[in-house]
């Protein structure tokens, strides 16, 4: 779960998949899978909005 949060923090900050991979050491295919799922669900990066944590259901 922490990896997912960190991926979204970096993505929200406008970083590329390669930059996220370099910063976190997470496989680029895993990053791509998570981001594709988010995009298919309508989640967009918002670089001007802070991303502190995922909403709690």
Buried (B, 14 or more C-beta within 10 A) or exposed (E): EEEEEBBBBBBBEEBEBEBBBEEBEBEEEBBEEBBEEBEEEEEEBEEEEEBEEEEEE
